[in-house]
Amino acid sequence: MEHGKMSVYTMRYVYEKGGEIVGAIDVNPEVIGKDIGDIIGGEKKNVTVTSSNNAEECLKQLKPDIVIVTTMSLLSDVQDALLLCAKLGINAITTCEEAFYPQNSNPSLTEKIDKLAKENNCTISGSGYQDIYWGQLISSIAGSTQTIKKIKGSSSYNVEEYGIALAKAHGAGLDLETFEKEIASADNISEEARNEIIQKGEYMPSYMWNVNGWLCSKLGLTVESQTQKCVPQTYKEDIESTTLQMTVKKGMATGMSAVVTTTTKEGIIIESECIGKVYSKEDFDKNEWTIEGEPTTTLVINRPQTVELTCASIVNRIPDVINSKPGYVTTEKFGELNYKVKPLNEYIN
């Protein structure tokens, strides 16, 4: 597990749900050797943060029921942690956004993890905010709809809250020319070229790329084509970014909107966008989805507390992962994510 906002909430939520934390692993030298109680705030827990260099011996010794990986956004960034768990036969769940449905963005790596997890009888999965807010809520509304023509989604978040790597991945702080070159250009390619990059495991999906795949799988839709476009976001005046430690000048990219459009054999189109940027004073997080058809329904959630919702989703998913068949199993296969009112161990089959 990594130090950062995510891990603080996740660890606290695990304890509050009657779980036990047996170990913590990090790359950050500032927290290595610290008691996790000092990180969460409160009494000592007698669990010291270990360096990621000793991850393997640490896991072999502790044999946890499940590992929670709250580090990075791309599957290739968390592959070492997930492959290690799969090799050791330890279940794992990660907040890595691509891990939510990586079959459509990095199929070879997903297959490699899947094979290893099956061989060693454990389950690897990805969950988080999207599990409900871009997934289950939308499929629930679909369940009350007679005919669907289009599903449109939009979600925004403040990149300030997720650290420098994420802010940079969104092009925050770049001038528009550099944004075009470094961020947007990756998507100005043919579908064949994109598929080639995907097969090589070198594709950079935006969050909705994987969400659209998850939704199609959940709704039983057959994907015909999927495209992605990154559009810079700007603001009318300068904004201070504490994460980037810079002033994002007026007219520079504060971040981006990534728009993913999926067409399906069934004729239903899914068009979803994720807006990640350095917020101005008037911006706030918003999640809005419309199912167009008979009838048309719109769902709006203002100011969702994404970090807390992500961590609670992860912790509530723990029994589903432990109870699952082995392999790389995405959450639409687990069924509904439910509130865990009893201690987590009481939900384990």
N, C-alpha and C positions, 0 to 999 in steps of 0.2 A: 504494500500500500504506500502511497506517496503522501508527503506532507503538502498542505495547501488547504484552501477552504473546504474542498470536497472531502478530504480525508478526515478533517475535524468533525464535520457533521456525520459522516458515515460511521466513524468509530463510536461517537456518542449514541447514534441511533441503534447500532448493533447491541450495545450494552443495555439500552432502554427496552429493547425487544427480547431481552433475556439471553442474548448471545454472549459468547466469550471470545475475546481476542487473545490469541496465543502468541502472535508475533507481528512485527511491523518491519517493513523493508523500505529503504529510501535511497535516493542518489544524492540528496542534499546534505553536505557535510555539517551544516548548521544544526540539523536535527538528529544526526546519527549519534547514538549513545544516550539520547534523552529518553526519559520515561514517557510513555504515551499519555499518561495522566497530565503531565506538564503541558502537552500539546493541546489536549482537549480542554484543559482547565479543570481543576478539581483535584481529588486525591490521587496519589501514585497508584498505578495499576500493576507494578512489577513486571512490565513488559518494556524492554528497551529496543529502540529503533536500531536495526542492523543495516549495515551497508549492503547495497545491491550486489556488490562483488561476492558476498557470502550467501546469496539468495538460495542456491541449490542445497548447500549443507543445512541451512536454516530450515528449509521446507522438509527435507528428508527427516530431520530430527523432530520437528513439531507435528508432522502429518496432520495438517488442518483439514476440516471437512470441506472448506471452500476458501478460495483466495479472492479478495476483492482488489481489482487493479484500477486505480483512479489516477492515471497519469496523462496519457496523450490522446490525440484525436484520430490518428491514422493507425490502421491495423499493423502496418509495417513497423510503426513505432513501439507497439506493445507486443510484437511477435515473440521476442525473447521470453517475456514473462509468461505468455500464453502457451508457447511451445514447451517451456520448462514444466508448467503445471500439467500439460497433456502427457509429457514424458514420465512424470512422477505419478500419474494417475490421480491428480488432485483437481477437483472441480474448481472452476473459476468464472467469475462474472466481472465485466469491465464496463466503465463509463465511456470508453472509447467510442466516439460517435459512429465511426465507420463499422465497428463491430456489431452494430444493430442489425445490419443485413449486408455483410461483406461479400456475399456470393456474387453480387452484380458489379463490384468494383475491384476486388482482388481475389478472383476465384481460385487461383492456384495455391495461394497461401491459406485460404479458408479450407481448402481440401486437405492440405498438408496437416493443419491443426486437427481437422475432423478425423483423419485417418489415425493419427497418433492418439487422440482422445478415445477413439473406439478400441484401439489395441489395448489401451491401459484402463479402460472402463471408467472414464470420467466425462463430465460435460463442461463445455466451454460456451459462454453466451455473453451477449452485450445488452445492456438495458440503460435506463436513465429517463430523463424528462420525456424523450420522444416516445417511449413505450406507451404512455397514456395520451400525451397532448398532441402528438402527430400520428398516433397509431390507434389505440383502443377506442378513444372518443370518436374518431372518424368512422371506424368500422361499426360502432354502436349506432351512429346516426344513419349510416348506410343500411343498417338492419331495419330501420323504420321507414325506408324510402322505397317507393314502388319501382321507379325507373331512374337510372342515373345517366346523365350525359357527361358531366364533368365534375371533377373534385378539385377545388382551388384552395390552396393553403398558403398562409403567410405567418412567419414568426420572426420576432425581432429580439435581440439581446445585446447587452452592453459588453463589448469586448474588454473593457477595463476590468471586468470582474473575473476574467479567466486567464490572466497572465500574458506575458509578452509573446510567447510562441504563437498563441492563438491570434492575438492582435495583428502580428506580422503576417500570418497566413491570410488574413482578411485584407491585406494591403493598406492597413491603417497607417497614415503618415506619409504615404507616397504621393508624389505629384501624379497627375492623370496620365502623363506620357509613360512614366515608369510603371504605373498600375497596368496600363494596356500591355506593356511589354512583359512584365513579370507575372501578372495575375490573370488578366483576361485572355491573353494570347493562347494559353493552354487549351482553351475551349473552341478556338477558331479552327477546328479540324473536321475532317469528314468522319462519318460514322465508322468506316473501315479503319481509319487511322486510330480512332478512339478505342475500338475493340482490340486492336493490336496492343495498344498501351495497357489496356485492362488485362489482357492475357499475360503480359509480361509482369504484371504486378506493379506498374509504375504510375498508375492513374491517381490523380488527386481529386477524390469526390468531395463535393460540398455535402453538408449534412443531409439535405433533402434527396440526394441521389440514392442513398441507402434507404431512406424513408419511403420513397416511391416504390422501391423494390419490395419492401416489407408490406406495404399496403396492397400491392398487387397479389402477393402471396396470400395474405390474410383474406382478401376478397375473392380469391380464385380467378384472378384476371391473368391473361396471357400477354406478356410484354411484346410489342412489335418493335418499338424504337424508343430510345431515351436520349435526350440532349440536355446540355447544361450550359448556362451562360452566366458570366460574372459581370455585374454592372457596378461601377464605383458609386459610393454615396458621398455627398459633399455637404458642407454647411455654410451658411451665409456669413459667419464670422469665425475668428480663431477659437479653437478649443484646446484647453490644457489636458494632456493625457498623462496621468501619474504612472500608468503601466509602461508606456513608451518613453516616459521621462522627456517629453518634448511638447512643443506647441504645434498642434496640427493647424496650419495656416488656412485661412478662408480659401475655399476652392480646391484644397487638396483632398485626397481621399480620406474620409473618416473611417472607412471600412467598405463593405460591399454587400450587394444583394446577389445571391446565387439562385438563379431560376432553373428549375428542372422540369422538363416537360416529357411525359410518358404517354405514348399512344398504345392502345391495347387492341387485340383481335376482337374483343367484345364491343369495341367502339367507344368505350369510356376513356376519357382523357384525364390524366392527373397532372396538374400544373401547380407546383409548390415552390415557394421561395423562402429563403432564410436571409434575414437582414442582420448582419453583425457589424456594429460600428461603435466608435467612441461617441457616447451620448452627449447631446447638448442638454441645457437645463430643462427644456420642455419634452425631451424624449422619455418614453417609458416602455418596458417590455409589453408586448402584445402578441397574442396568438389568435389567429382568425382563420376559420375554415368555412367554406361554403360547398355544400353538395347541390349541384344544379340538376334539376330533373323534376319528377313529379313525386312529392312537392320539392321546392327549393328550400333548403334550411341553412342558416348561418349560425356559427358558434363563435363567440368572442370571449376570450379570457384576457382581462387587463391586469397588468402587474403580477403575473405569476412569479412566485419565488423559485426561480429555476434551479438554483443550487440545492435548496432544501428538498424540492420535489424530485430532483435527480437522485439524491442520496436516499430518500425514503423509498423510491421505486426500486433501487438496487437492493436495499435491505429487505423489502417485502418480497422480492423475487428469489431470495436465497433458497427457500424450501423448494421452489419450482425447479431450480437448477439441480439441487441435490436429488430430487425425485425423478428427474428426467432420464430418458434413455441416453446412452453415451454418444459422444460425437460433438461436433460444433452445431449446436441447436439454437436457432433464433427464436425470440420470444413469442412470435405469433403461433408457434407450435405448442407453447405451454398452456394456451388458453388464457382466460382472464387474469389480470393482475388484481388481487384482492387485498384488502386491509387485513393486517395480521393483528388480531386482538389478543391472542394468547402468545406465550413465549414461542419463538421460532421453532424450537425443537419439537413442539407438539404438532407441527405441520409436516414433519418428515415421515414418509412412509416406512 
